[in-house]
């Protein structure tokens, strides 16, 4: 039996510039952080040759090609696992449409578990690259690449994409006090609704040629925020978050709505330095940066939303349980 633990992430600044429709020509850049909320994947050997997959539903099939869960199907193909296994996925939060990168965390965790089941340990870079191949190339999802790298590497990362298809990840190294302050000022609230990112991202991809100035601003803000954190200037993140949200909400019609706009304005009026919806937008979680002294007022303004306490997670996807047993003996 193999069990993997893979962190979710919060996209801080630059989301949208990791889409190939933009970064291949102009170069993208994002700042994101893994958090202490996880996806768990369990892979267990079976006595027979059937394939059992447990998630929000249960599938029992004889052949990998018959699986409807496309991420499991393609990850099994990639890892060379053909049958005789039971696979279970579990998540700390609603796994669909949360805006916390849960789909990519599932893919990374699956690959980590399946390759470990085959006796092979992948590096974080291999995991991220293979997860991108599963989601973008094999499953044809209209998504970017930041989530896979955040899940595989963990930590706070400054990630550059392109020009072309190259990816360069640089951890954001901060002084201890700056890191503590950053963690203390991050707040996460559930909007009460989830959404499919596919529609929003498909529209955003179609709008890319008309949104180059906004995307270039988002890319540059990610760099400014990363440099600020390295210099111990935690306030730089709130400024970039606020400016970035104003730009991001113009990328597609579904990124924001009246309820989200009202929540962002309420948080800012209560003393937050920045607020935005995580992920593609439209629902999921609201990320707020706020000095500790104003957080009580923010909580009162956003009392209709459930807060999810978070901490930064320095470690990426990993195997937390690995027992090989010959069930035939």
N, C-alpha and C positions, 0 to 999 in steps of 0.2 A: 504493500500500500504506500502510495506517495501522497503527501499533502503539501500544497504550496500556498503561500500567503503573498498577495500582491497589493500594493497600496493604490488607493485612488488618488486623484490630484485636483488641485485648484489651479485653473489658468489665471494668472495674474494680469499680464499685459501682452499684447501682440497676437492674441488668438485670431485666426483668419488668415494670417500671413504664412501659415504653415500648409496652405492648400497649394498643390502643384500649379494650378492655374495662375497663381501669383508668383510663388517663389522661384520657379524655374527660370523666369526672365528677370525678376527684380530682386530676388533674395528676400527671405523672410527671417523673422526673429521673434522668439517668444520667451517670456519669463514665466515659469510655472513652479509649483511646489507639491511634492507628495505629502499626503496627510495620513494620520493614524486611523484611517478607516479602510477596510480591506475587502478584497474578493478572495475566497478560498476555493481551491480546486482539489478534489479528491479523485485519485485514479486507483482502482482496486482490481486486482486480477480475479477473474471468474473461473469456476470449474469447467463451464461449457464455453462454446465459441461465440455466444451471443454478445451483443453490445447493449448495455443499459446506460441511458443518459438521464439524469435527474436535474431539472432546473425548475422553472415555474410549471412545467408539465413533465411527464415521463415518457421516454421513448424506449422501445425494445425492438431492435432490428437484428438481422443476420449479417448485413453488409454495410460497410461504412457509407457507401454511396446512397443508401436509403435513409440516412439521417436527415431530418428537417432542420436541425440546429446547424446552420451553415458554418459557424465558427468552430464548433466541435468537429464537424465533418472535415473541414479543410485542415485543421490542426492535426487530426489523426492521419490524414493523407501525408502531410508534410513530415510528421515524425515517424511514419512507417509502422503505425500501430493498426492492425487490421481486424482485431476481434478479441473476444475473451476478456473484456474489461467492463467495469462499471465506472462511470464518470459522474461526479456530482459537483455542482457549482453552488456556492453560498456567498451572500454579500451582506455587508453591514448596513447598507442603505438600499432604498428602492433602486434596482439595478438598471431599469430602463428609463432613459430620458432624464437622468439626474443632473447632467452637466458636469459630472465629476470624473468623466473618462472611464466609466464602468465597463463598457464594451471592450475597450482596448485592454483594460486590466484583466478581464476574463480571457482574452486571447493570449496575453503574455503569460498568465498563470497556467493556462492549458498547455502551452508549448513547454513551459518550464517543467510541468508535471509529466507530460508525455515523453519528453526526451529523457528525463530522469528515470522514468519507467523502463526506457530502453537502455539505461546505463550510461547516458551521456549528459554532461553538464555544459550548458551553453553560457557564454559570457553575456553581460548585460547588453552589449552592442549587438550580438547575434540575436538575442531575444527580441530586441526592439525592431531590428531589420526584418526578421522573419514574421513578426506580428504585423508589420506594415504590409508585407507581401500577402499574408492571409486576408487582411481586411480590405486593402485597396486593390491589389492585383487579382486575387482569386474571388473575393466576394463582391468586388466592384462597388464598395461603399464610397460615397463622395466626401470623404473625410480627409483631415490633415494627418501629420505625423507626430505632433507633440505628445499626444496621450500615451502612445506606445513607449516613447523614450522616458517619460515621467514614471511610468509603471515599472519599467525595467531597471532604471538607475536609482530611483528614489532621490531625496534631497531637494534642494532649491537649485534650479538649473536655468542657465542662459543658453538657449539652443538656436543655432543658425541653420537655415535651410537654403540650399542653392547658392548662387545660380546653378542650374542643372539639378541633379538629384543628390548632391552631397549633403550630409548632415554633420554638424559639428556641435558637440555638447561640452559646455564648460560649467562645472559646478560653481555656484556663487558662494565664495568663502567669506564669511562675516566674522567679526569679533563676537565673542560670547555674549556681551551685553546687547549688541545690536540684534543678534539672533533671538535672544530672549524677548526683547521689545517687539520685534516683528511678530513673533508667535503670540504675544499677549494682545496685540492690536488686531489680529485677524478674527473676524466673527462670521459665522455661516448660519443662514436661516433658510428653512425649507419653505418655498412659496406655496406649497400645497398642491401643486400640479406638476406633472411630468409631460414631456413632449418628445416626439421623434425628431432627431437632429437632421434626418435625411432631407426633409422638405426644405428646411432653412438653408442647409449647406448647398443643396442643389441650386436654389435661387441665388445664393451668394456666388457660387461658381459662375453662373450665367451672367452675373452683374460685374464680374471682376474688371473687365476693360473700362467700365464706367466709374469704378471706385478706386482707381489707382492712387489718387492723393490721400484718401482716407487710410488705405492699406499701408502706404509708405509712412504715414504718421504713426500708425499702430506699431509698425516695425521699429521706428526710431524711438518711440516711447518705451518699448521693451528694453532697448539698449540703455536709455537714460535711467530707468528704474534699476536695472541690474548694476550699473556703475554706482548709483547712489547707495544701494545696499552694501556693496563692497567697501564703500567709503564710510559706512556707518550712518548714512543719512536715511533713516527709515521713513521720514516724511516724504521722501521722493517717490515712494511707492504709491501713497495716497493720491498725490498730484497726478501721477501717470495713470493710475486706475481711473480717476475721474475723467481725464481727457480722453483716455482710451475708450471708455464706455460711450461717450458722446459720439465718437467716430464709429464705433462698432455697431451701434444701433441703427446706422444708416445703410449697413451693408445688405440687409434683406428685410422684407416687410415683417417677418415673424420674429425678429430678434427681441423686440420689446412689445409691450402692450400698456394699456392705461393702468392696470394694477401694478405692474412692475415699475413703471415710471413714478407712480405715487409712492411706492416703497422706497425707491432710490432717493426721491426728494425728501421723504420723511427722515431717512437716515442722515442725510446731509444736514438737514435743519436741526437735528439733535446733536450735531457735533462731529459726525463721521467725516473723514478726509476723502473718502472715496467709496463708491458702491457700484456693483455691477452684477449681472446674472452670469453664473459660470457656464462654460461650454458655449454651444452655439446660440443659446438664448431661448426665449419663449416660455421658460418655466424652469423647474429644477430648483437649484439653490441660489440664494442671493449672498454674494460675498461682500463684506463690509470691512474697511480698514478704519479703525477708530481708536484714539487715545483712551487709555483705561478710564480716565476721569469722566469721559462722556458716555461710557458704554451702558450705564444704567438708563440714561435718557433714550438711547437708541433702542434698547430692549423694550422700553415702555411704548415707544412709537411703533415698533414692529411686533407688538404683543400678539397679533393675530397669526404670527408665523412661529413655528417651532424652531428653537435654536439647536444647532448641532455643535457641541463643543469639539474643537479640533486642536491637534498639535502637529507640528512638522514631523515628518517621517524621514529620517536620514538614509534608510535602507530600502532598496528596491525589491523586486520579486525574489523570493527565496524558497527553498525546500525546508519545511519545518518538521517534516516527519518522513522517514524513508525506511521501510522495512520490506525486504525481499524474502519471501517464504515460498518454498516449493509445496503448493497445495496438493500435488499429486503424491508426495511422499508420506 
